[in-house]
Amino acid sequence: MRREFTQPQTRTRGAGIALAERLRALQPEGRTAAALREAHRHLPRQRGLAFLVSDFHIDLDELEAVLDSLAPHDIVPVVLWQPAEFGLSAPRGLAQVREPESGAVRWLWWRPALAERWRSAHDARREALLSRFRARRLAPLFIEGAFDADAVTRHFLA
């Protein structure tokens, strides 16, 4: 946990503005989500609502450990995915890709068969996440691309 990014409860208007500015300036350095397993220590003892916001590109065993540590609370997983993570606009060609966790850069010859494998991997990842969430009776909110307030409202009204 990084204290400069924590915000105690307050009723002060605009209290989150300074925090938002610090977050915008953040240049992440870590390559793991290990700190999420400690997040429950910063939550109140009584049952509460917590939003777990991530791209969820973490090891599934690690995800299960995080979800288990947060089990005393009502958790809403919010999955943030960008369309560019799972496909390229061109049907073929040379593409530079960066692995988000390690930062490693690779060149790929993007072709229709690889694009299909990429889409299949996306679908498999989504199903693996849904399986882990369903096992804990969690209803994830997937935000793919631009934020849509109406989609968020529909999610909580469903």
Beta strands, then each sheet from edge to edge (+ up, - down):
strand 1: 49-54
strand 2: 74-81
strand 3: 93-98
strand 4: 105-110
strand 5: 141-144
sheet 1: 1+ 2+ 5+
sheet 2: 3+ 4-
end
